[in-house]
Amino acid sequence: AQAKEIIAEGEYNMGDGETPSAAESRALLNAKRDALEQAGTYVRSYTKVKNATLTEDEIEVIASGIMEVSVIDKKRTVIGDVFKFRVKIKAVVQMEKIDEMAKRVKDRQVVEDYKRIKEAYDDSRREIEGLKKKFAEAQNETEKKAVVASITKDELKLRAIEWSDAGSRHVMSKDYDLAIEDSNKAISLKPDYAVAYYFRGVVYNLKGQRDKAI
């Protein structure tokens, strides 16, 4: 099975109170989401030939696990008073890894962990869109400052999610020490982020360190 190459782009309009780095991260996430959908079609075709029965969740996890992403271009443009961020990526889909990943996803823990991260990203996206709307509707500087403070908290959560995401990918490849490091980074950014503690506990349990897991 030969590697497949996907070129995808993601855009994001930065709102008041957001930082450029977070806006760029959200544009990158949109590009990855597009690439993931395309990678999923390769996985479906491959598994159909192999006559393998997989759920849509399992196909998405496999696609995510066999996709290596690199950024090939970044652009920032100003349209009126809006800053638009665009990120182009190259995603190499390692087809030879499909069989291995298909075995991994039969462990429901892998699928559930992936879904937790996906839900966290979706929650963050909904939250930032709601905050941007609140900022636009704010009546005075006090209200605007309160919204900006909430945006800052959401950006910290986004960074924590990114580290948890990296950690979950290391779990897939059984790089447990790296997964713990990533979970620690997520916790240092957002000490009340429960998902990061959960992932760290899972990894310690996989290493057989049950006291630390607890």
HELIX and SHEET records of a PDB file:
HELIX    1   1 PRO A   20  VAL A   49  1                                  30    
HELIX    2   2 GLU A   56  GLY A   65  1                                  10    
HELIX    3   3 MET A   95  LYS A   97  5                                   3    
HELIX    4   4 ILE A   98  ARG A  104  1                                   7    
HELIX    5   5 ARG A  108  GLU A  137  1                                  30    
HELIX    6   6 GLU A  141  MET A  172  1                                  32    
HELIX    7   7 TYR A  176  LEU A  189  1                                  14    
HELIX    8   8 ALA A  194  LEU A  206  1                                  13    
HELIX    9   9 ARG A  210  ALA A  213  1                                   4    
SHEET    1   A 3 LYS A   4  MET A  14  0                                        
SHEET    2   A 3 VAL A  82  VAL A  93 -1                                        
SHEET    3   A 3 MET A  67  ILE A  79 -1                                        
END                                                                             
